[in-house]
Amino acid sequence: MSVLLDATDKSRRTLRLAVVTAALGVAGMFTAAFTFAGQEAQASEAGPAAVASAER
């Protein structure tokens, strides 16, 4: 804990920004996971690569 006591205000702000950014990233990933969890993971129609390989 003495490392934080010796830290300057600028380094504390940088650390706080990094922690908040990481927390928001994790929250965003969980939000996306719960948003798309109830939906099918397949495309509604075939893309150009699938059509090209099916024609061969």
Secondary structure in CASP SS format (residue, H / E / C, confidence):
PFRMAT SS
TARGET T0000
AUTHOR 0000-0000-0000
METHOD secondary structure of the structure
MODEL  1
M C 1.00
S H 1.00
V H 1.00
L H 1.00
L H 1.00
D H 1.00
A C 1.00
T C 1.00
D H 1.00
K H 1.00
S H 1.00
R H 1.00
R H 1.00
T H 1.00
L H 1.00
R H 1.00
L H 1.00
A H 1.00
V H 1.00
V H 1.00
T H 1.00
A H 1.00
A H 1.00
L H 1.00
G H 1.00
V H 1.00
A H 1.00
G H 1.00
M H 1.00
F H 1.00
T H 1.00
A H 1.00
A H 1.00
F H 1.00
T H 1.00
F H 1.00
A C 1.00
G C 1.00
Q C 1.00
E C 1.00
A C 1.00
Q C 1.00
A C 1.00
S C 1.00
E C 1.00
A C 1.00
G C 1.00
P H 1.00
A H 1.00
A H 1.00
V H 1.00
A H 1.00
S H 1.00
A H 1.00
E H 1.00
R C 1.00
END
